[in-house]
């Protein structure tokens, strides 16, 4: 917004300066033209008076005038005969017209305005009177070069003054717009921090009174929102933690009742046991999510440093594939490791890489279906910004395109997933965000689902 505001101010200044400078420049030209015309009128009058005398040395006066001013001059009588002349011919149509107008005592024509590029001589004529009678005429070809140079010099100084004024005005406008827009930029950064979940410093209160009041109100609102979000996060964590003990007691009592349940009540008992399993899994995932959010928020807000531990992705991938291989084998599925060994190193703790892989591999094995292949890879070179891709994909049935954007949302589950919690990918998203990375859920080239983690490489720029 700053450049646009400065552009508008500069355009307005240019219009203002042009509206003032152009009339002033024309006024300079008119004054110099009038001064030259007055000077030559005086000299013409003197020459006409000299030519009115009977014994005046006209040719010598004409030659002297030409030597001093370098301008053509001629004197004629009332019949149009040349009495004296130098560097000016009566045969010139313009000279003849000017002489005839002077002989009939016609009003003198107004000189055209002299401009810096004007070089064509200007003709001036005056009648010669003797005892009140017109007896001849004096015609001068006035050279406007000196006057044009004076006008050009005046215009040049005027242009320099206007340019200096514009530069000064541009500097003042830049400072003024920066002063006005500085709190807007601070608000923009604060909004971006809030959007990313970063608990940054409050926006700096500065600028005009209206913006100061607005910035103060925004800071108050941001503090209230951060406090509300923190209370919600603590509520989820505390509630999950407090529910664990009663749920464990319910589980213990339910397990002890199995031998006392009648045959016709066993289906109900097993359904209840399955629901308890799901409840326990949900509480465990909620606690993991709350922990991941707390760590991620602390790292993004600068309250906790990101780890300096370097983890070899190839080593962790090999270990987790070995861990999940029995599960895949029981379900007639295949796990494939396409990572290099040793693989690229990332600046993420090993246990967090394990958790990311567990979420993605468990998701793939659970929903890809039998006789499918799950692939773990670190494809291609490191991406821009010092990030490394860790990809888990399968060739199963995948997700519809409209569901891909929601897959990493909290509590979102597919239509054929009645037993899941919908928190696994949300936890993975918090872990990656806490390290300055990101998660992507895409359609795999082989037709199934692809989960892409982008993680900071070891030795790369700190997030």
Residue, then its C-alpha position, 0 to 999 in steps of 0.5 A: x500500500x505504501x508505494x501506491x500512496x507515494x505514487x498518488x502523492x508524486x502524481x499530485x505533486x507533478x500536476x501541481x508543479x506543472x500547473x505552477x511552473x508552466x505559466x511561470x516559464x511562459x511569463x519568463x519568456x514574455x518578459x524577455x521578449x518584451x525587453x528585447x522589443x523595447x530595446x529594439x524599438x528605442x534603437x529604431x526610433x533613434x535610427x529613424x530620427x537620424x534618417x530624417x536629417x538631410x545630411x545624416x551619414x546613413x550608411x555609416x550608421x547602418x554599418x556601425x549598427x551591424x558591427x555592434x548587434x550583428x543584425x541586418x538593417x536597411x533604410x528606404x525612402x517613400x518610393x521604396x528606393x534603398x538609401x542604406x543597408x547591410x545584410x538585409x535585402x529588400x527583395x526578401x518578401x518579409x522585409x518588403x511587407x514590413x517596409x510597406x506597413x511602415x510606409x503606410x503607418x500601419x500599427x506594428x505587429x506584436x512579436x511572437x513569444x521567444x522560446x529557447x529554440x527560437x532562431x529565426x530573425x524577427x522583423x521590426x520596422x518604423x517609419x521615418x518622419x520629416x515635419x510630420x510626413x512619412x518620407x521613408x522606413x527603417x527595417x531591422x532583422x532582430x536576432x533573437x539568439x541572445x534572448x532565446x539563450x536567456x529564456x533557456x537559462x531561466x527555464x533550466x533554473x526553473x526546472x532545477x528548482x522544480x526537480x529539487x522541490x519534487x525530490x524534497x517532496x518525495x522524501x517528505x512523502x516517503x517519511x510521512x507514508x512510512x510513519x502512517x503505515x508503520x502500524x499497519x505493517x505491524x498489524x499485518x505481521x501480528x495477524x500473520x502470526x495469529x494465523x500461523x498460531x505464533x504467539x509473537x510480540x504485540x503490534x507496536x503502537x505508533x502513527x496517527x491517533x486513529x491508528x494508535x487506538x486501533x492498534x491498542x484495541x487489536x493487541x487487546x483482542x489478540x491477548x484475549x484470543x490467545x488466552x482463550x485458545x490456551x485455556x481451551x488447550x489446557x482444558x482438553x489436556x486436563x480433561x483427557x488426563x483426568x478421565x484416564x483414571x476413571x476409565x481405567x477403573x471402568x475397564x478393570x471392572x468390565x474385564x472382571x465381569x466377563x466370567x459372570x455374563x450370561x451367554x445371551x449377554x455376551x454380544x452386548x458385553x463385547x460391544x461395550x468392551x469395543x467402545x471402551x477400547x475406542x474411548x481409551x484410544x480417543x483419550x490417548x490421541x487427545x492427550x497426544x494432540x494437546x501435547x503436540x499443540x503445546x510444544x508446537x505453539x511454544x516453538x513457534x512463539x519462541x518460548x522453546x527452541x527447536x531441536x538441534x538433534x540430527x536424525x537420519x531418515x533412512x535409519x528411522x524408516x528402516x526401523x519402523x518398516x521392520x516394526x510394522x511388517x508383521x501387521x502388513x503381513x497379516x493383512x496380505x500387504x507389502x511394505x516397501x522402503x525406497x529411502x537411501x541408507x544412510x538417508x537425508x538428515x533432518x533437524x527433528x527429534x528421532x521419537x517425533x520422526x517415529x511418530x510421524x511415520x507411525x501415523x502415516x503407515x498405520x493410516x495406509x495399512x488400515x485403509x489401503x485394503x488387502x494386496x496393496x503396497x505401502x511405500x516410504x521414500x524420500x524422493x528427489x533433491x531437497x526442496x527450496x527453503x532447506x526442507x526435505x520430503x518424507x513421503x508415505x504412499x499406497x496403491x489402495x483406493x485412496x480418497x475422493x478429491x473433495x476429501x483430500x483437503x479435510x484429511x488432516x483436520x481434527x476429528x475428520x474421518x472417512x465415510x468407511x472409517x467408523x472406528x478411527x478417531x480422526x486425530x492421527x494426521x492432525x497430530x502429525x500436522x502439529x508436529x511438523x508445524x512446530x519445526x517449521x515444516x508442513x504436511x500435505x495429503x495428495x493423490x498418489x501416482x499409483x492411485x492411492x493416498x500420499x502423505x508428504x511431510x516436509x521437514x527442515x534438513x539438518x544444518x539448514x536455516x533455523x525456523 
